[in-house]
Amino acid sequence: MSPAALSHPVFKTIGAAADAAGVPCYVVGGWVRDRLLDRGNSKDVDFVVVGDALPLAQESARRLKAGKVTVFKNFGTAQFRWKEWDIEFVSARSESYSAHSRNPSVRPGSLQEDQLRRDFTINAMAYAVNAENFGELLDPFDGQGDLQSKILKTPVDPIKTFEDDPLRMLRAVRFASQLNFELHPDTLAGIQQCAQRLEILSADRIATELNKIMETPKPSIGFAWMHRAGLLPYLLPEVAALAGVDEVEGHLHKDNFWHTLEVLDNLASVSPNLWHRWAALLHDIGKPPTKRFVKGTGWTFHGHEYLGGKMAKKIFKRLSLPLDDRLHYVVKLVQMSSRPIAVASDLATDSAVRRLLFDAGEAIDDLMQLCEADITTKNPKKKTKYLANFQKVREKLVEVEARDHLRNWQPPVDGNQLMEWFGLPPGREIGELKLAIREAVLDGKIPNTFEDARRLAYELARSMGIEPQIAL
């Protein structure tokens, strides 16, 4: 890393403010790492100050003509936004932890002590901004070497690192996934030994790291490391339960854990939607509890999609993930994940296609992408055949949608109209009429039009002994 990396005037300005205050100041952490990796051009910068960081933050903001400085006195940190830059200052410190909390006791420390408390060597490098040593890189743990080797190591004993703050174990697998790095054998062994410490983490912290892993280009890397490190049973036991192969009477079923990771990567390659990816991760979680061996048939997983949707709800609640439309979307995709396979049959009726389109609604395209991602066979002929079948489904869906407009289907007549026509209050009869009209449209018995639905409503009402109040 050369001083050219600090060519932006913001670094000289903050360095000059540090000189005026008589305190050493350094750029630290992820910004240094990412510049050494030539990874983007981040404007999220952390400065460590050997001394009181708060006055330096105030003076730097004044010189840059930035906005308000937000101060966290208890943590010795301050931050402000300047143009597109998010700038944070922290006083160099030493930390000690108790066994039941990841909140440390903090005291002022030297730069070296501050670097020792960092999670990984690649995040422990510091870049001086004072005029005297502007551009000097302080790398006491050979973070540059680990960057070149693409390996994650801790500055101190891994056991101490992860016992002190178990969130670092999740950060390890997240960095491995984001950067496509390996965990050093000692790092992996330390995580395996400390895995149970995850139990002191809040659900919000866990969810944040899981989501960051899910958003990486190849999420399987992070989940594979979580599996190897023994973290998954503490985070997502439902996903951990997918691992393993059973054999009965010579009948094997595939390891659904590695299959799921392949599906997740397949989907991630075509969809940046975080919740779409969650659906891919969870689409088979109902299989372990529904797995049965039936003599003469083999392995069955009856009802695993429905159960998987219910399990997804419990996971979202446990991890404090959103319980709004995003959860409903994930549940819908999990519970419908096998539906397009049936419609792919040449024997599938237009009614089956209409029902698929009606039930999926706006999620139909995402459902089809999930089903295509679920094709993990290594047999080229089979893969070509399966993809061709799903293409037929897509063509059927386009044809039915063009004719029947069912994607965001609203009934051609509503309950208020039915109550007016037949002089009925809200109740069982109105519900039965609405349901019968919907089923008739989906079964193709009547076109999806107001007049056809109205005629059917009058016919059904008469059969139920209900006299209309308004003539047809």
GITA-V412175 format. One record per pair of residues at least 12 apart in sequence whose ideal C-beta (glycine too) atoms are under 7 Angstrom apart, sorted by the first residue. I is the first residue (numbers start at 0). J is the second residue. D is the distance in Angstrom with one decimal. If there is no record, write none. Layout:
i,j,d
I,J,D
I,J,D
This chain:
i,j,d
0,34,6.2
0,35,5.3
0,126,6.7
0,136,5.2
1,134,6.7
2,133,6.3
2,134,3.1
4,34,4.9
5,126,6.7
5,128,6.7
5,134,6.4
9,63,6.8
9,84,6.3
10,128,5.1
12,59,6.8
12,62,5.3
12,63,5.8
13,46,6.5
13,59,4.8
13,128,5.9
14,128,3.6
14,129,5.5
14,130,6.2
14,133,6.1
16,55,6.0
16,58,4.6
16,59,4.7
16,62,5.6
17,55,5.9
17,128,6.6
17,129,5.6
18,129,5.6
18,130,5.5
20,54,6.4
20,55,5.4
20,58,6.6
22,48,5.4
22,49,6.0
22,50,3.8
22,55,6.2
23,49,4.3
23,110,6.8
23,129,6.0
24,46,5.6
24,48,5.2
24,55,6.7
24,128,5.3
24,129,6.1
25,46,6.7
25,47,5.2
25,110,6.6
25,125,3.9
25,126,6.0
25,127,5.5
25,128,6.6
26,44,6.1
26,46,6.0
26,125,6.9
26,126,4.3
26,128,6.3
27,45,5.3
27,47,4.7
27,125,4.8
28,45,4.9
28,122,5.2
29,122,6.3
30,43,6.8
30,44,4.8
30,45,6.6
31,124,4.7
31,125,7.0
31,126,5.3
32,121,5.0
32,122,5.9
32,124,6.9
35,143,6.5
35,146,5.6
36,146,6.2
42,83,5.0
42,84,4.5
42,85,6.6
43,85,4.7
44,84,6.6
44,86,5.5
45,87,5.0
45,89,6.7
46,87,7.0
46,88,4.9
47,89,5.6
47,91,5.2
47,110,6.8
47,113,5.5
47,125,6.5
48,88,5.9
48,90,5.6
48,91,6.6
49,91,4.7
49,109,6.5
49,110,5.5
50,90,6.8
51,90,6.2
52,75,6.0
52,76,6.7
52,77,6.1
52,88,4.0
52,89,5.5
52,90,4.3
53,70,5.8
53,77,5.1
55,88,6.0
56,68,5.3
56,77,3.6
56,79,6.7
56,88,4.2
60,79,4.7
63,81,5.0
65,79,4.8
65,80,6.8
65,81,3.9
66,79,6.1
66,80,6.1
67,79,6.7
75,89,6.1
75,90,4.0
75,92,6.6
76,88,6.6
76,89,4.7
90,107,6.2
91,107,7.0
91,108,5.2
91,109,6.2
91,110,5.4
91,112,6.8
91,113,4.1
92,105,5.0
92,106,6.5
92,107,6.0
92,108,4.8
92,113,6.0
93,106,5.5
93,108,3.6
93,112,4.2
93,116,6.7
94,116,4.9
96,163,4.2
96,164,6.8
99,199,6.4
100,199,6.9
101,164,4.7
101,165,6.4
101,166,6.1
101,199,6.4
110,125,6.3
110,137,6.9
111,139,6.6
114,139,5.9
114,154,6.7
115,154,5.6
115,155,6.1
117,154,5.8
118,153,6.9
118,160,6.6
118,167,4.5
118,170,5.8
119,151,5.3
119,152,6.5
119,153,6.0
119,174,6.9
120,140,4.0
120,141,6.5
120,142,4.2
120,145,4.9
120,152,5.0
120,154,5.6
121,142,4.7
121,145,5.4
121,146,5.5
123,140,5.5
123,142,5.8
123,154,5.1
124,136,6.2
124,137,6.9
124,138,4.8
124,142,4.6
125,137,4.6
140,154,4.7
149,180,4.7
149,181,6.3
150,180,6.1
150,181,5.2
150,183,5.2
151,171,5.6
151,174,5.9
151,175,6.2
151,180,5.2
151,182,5.2
151,183,6.1
151,186,5.6
152,183,4.4
152,186,5.8
153,186,6.0
157,185,5.4
157,186,5.3
157,189,2.6
158,189,5.1
158,192,6.1
158,193,6.4
160,189,6.8
161,189,5.4
161,190,6.1
161,193,4.0
161,196,6.5
162,193,5.6
162,196,6.3
165,193,6.4
165,196,3.8
165,197,5.3
165,199,6.3
165,200,5.9
166,200,5.9
166,204,5.8
168,190,4.7
168,193,6.5
168,197,6.8
168,230,6.4
169,205,6.9
169,208,4.0
170,208,6.7
171,186,6.3
171,190,6.4
172,212,6.7
172,221,4.6
172,224,4.2
172,225,5.3
172,228,6.9
173,208,5.4
173,211,5.2
173,212,5.2
173,221,6.0
175,220,5.9
175,221,6.3
175,224,5.2
176,212,5.0
176,215,4.4
176,218,6.4
176,220,4.3
176,221,3.3
177,215,5.2
179,220,6.4
182,224,6.1
187,227,6.8
187,228,5.9
190,228,4.2
190,230,6.9
191,228,5.5
191,229,5.1
194,228,6.6
194,229,4.5
194,230,5.4
194,233,6.1
195,233,6.9
197,230,6.4
197,233,4.3
197,234,6.7
198,233,6.5
202,317,6.6
202,318,5.1
202,319,4.1
203,319,5.3
205,234,6.2
205,318,6.1
206,318,4.5
206,319,5.8
206,320,5.6
209,234,7.0
210,273,6.1
213,273,5.8
213,276,4.9
213,277,6.6
214,273,5.9
216,267,6.6
217,264,5.4
217,267,6.7
218,263,5.4
218,264,6.7
218,267,5.7
218,276,6.6
219,260,3.8
219,263,5.9
219,264,4.8
222,260,5.7
223,260,6.4
226,242,6.7
226,256,6.9
235,314,6.9
237,284,4.4
237,310,5.6
237,314,6.3
238,280,6.5
238,284,6.4
240,287,4.3
241,255,4.1
241,256,4.0
241,259,5.7
241,283,6.2
241,284,6.9
241,286,6.9
241,287,6.3
242,254,6.3
242,256,3.8
247,292,4.5
250,292,6.9
250,297,4.9
250,298,6.3
252,298,4.4
255,283,5.1
255,286,5.6
258,375,5.6
259,280,6.5
259,283,5.6
261,375,4.7
262,279,5.2
262,282,6.9
262,372,5.1
262,373,5.2
262,375,6.4
263,276,6.3
263,279,4.7
263,280,5.4
265,372,3.7
266,279,4.3
266,368,6.4
266,369,6.2
266,372,4.0
269,368,5.9
270,368,6.0
274,325,4.8
274,328,5.6
274,329,5.5
275,365,5.4
277,329,5.2
278,329,4.8
278,332,3.8
278,333,5.8
278,369,6.1
279,369,6.0
279,372,6.2
281,307,6.4
281,311,4.9
281,314,6.9
281,329,6.8
281,333,5.5
282,307,6.7
282,333,5.3
282,336,4.6
282,369,6.6
283,307,6.9
284,307,4.9
284,310,5.2
285,303,3.5
285,304,6.2
285,306,3.8
285,307,3.1
285,310,6.2
286,300,4.7
286,303,4.7
288,306,6.4
289,301,6.0
289,302,5.7
289,303,4.4
289,306,6.0
304,333,6.4
304,334,5.0
304,336,5.6
304,337,5.5
305,334,5.6
307,333,4.7
307,334,6.9
308,330,4.2
308,333,4.7
308,334,3.8
311,329,5.5
311,330,5.4
311,333,5.4
312,326,6.6
312,330,6.3
328,362,6.1
331,362,5.7
332,362,6.3
332,365,6.5
332,366,5.7
332,369,5.7
335,358,6.5
335,359,6.1
335,366,5.7
336,369,6.1
336,370,6.8
338,355,5.5
339,355,6.6
339,366,6.5
339,367,6.2
339,370,4.7
339,389,6.5
339,392,5.2
340,370,6.8
342,355,5.4
342,392,5.2
342,395,7.0
343,388,3.9
343,389,6.1
343,391,6.3
343,392,5.2
349,399,6.3
349,443,5.6
350,441,6.3
350,442,4.9
350,443,5.6
352,395,4.7
352,396,6.3
352,399,4.9
353,399,5.5
353,403,6.1
353,405,5.8
353,441,4.9
353,443,6.9
354,441,5.4
356,396,5.7
356,399,5.9
356,400,6.1
356,405,4.7
356,406,6.2
357,405,4.9
357,408,5.4
357,441,5.9
360,406,6.2
360,407,5.8
361,406,6.5
361,407,6.2
363,396,6.5
363,406,6.6
367,389,6.5
367,392,6.9
367,393,6.2
370,389,6.1
371,386,6.6
371,389,5.5
374,386,6.5
403,447,4.8
404,447,6.2
410,433,6.3
410,436,6.1
410,437,6.1
411,447,6.1
411,448,5.9
411,449,4.7
411,452,4.0
412,436,6.5
412,449,6.4
412,452,4.8
412,453,5.9
412,456,6.2
414,429,5.4
414,433,6.1
417,429,5.3
417,432,5.4
417,433,6.9
417,456,6.3
419,469,6.7
420,456,7.0
420,467,5.5
420,468,6.5
420,469,5.1
421,460,5.4
421,465,5.3
421,467,5.6
421,468,6.1
422,468,3.9
428,463,6.6
428,465,6.5
432,456,5.7
432,459,5.8
432,460,6.8
435,459,5.4
436,452,5.1
436,455,6.0
436,456,6.2
439,455,5.8
457,471,5.1
